[in-house]
């Protein structure tokens, strides 16, 4: 059984352990900076998704209006 990105459970456990070691090696200021960056990335991703969905809705409305005129 594979998980996200085709990884096996053992590989995921190793990656999680490595990430935990890296996290523990960071200073509090570095952790804060990293978390802020991760949050900024999530915000940017969600804003992009919203813009994409707004564009799709506008396109569907445009097509609907075109069909209504036929």
Buried (B, 14 or more C-beta within 10 A) or exposed (E): EEEEEEEEEEEBEEEEEEEEEEEEEEEEEEEEEEEEEEEEEEEEEEEEEEEEEEEEEEEEEEEEEEEEEE
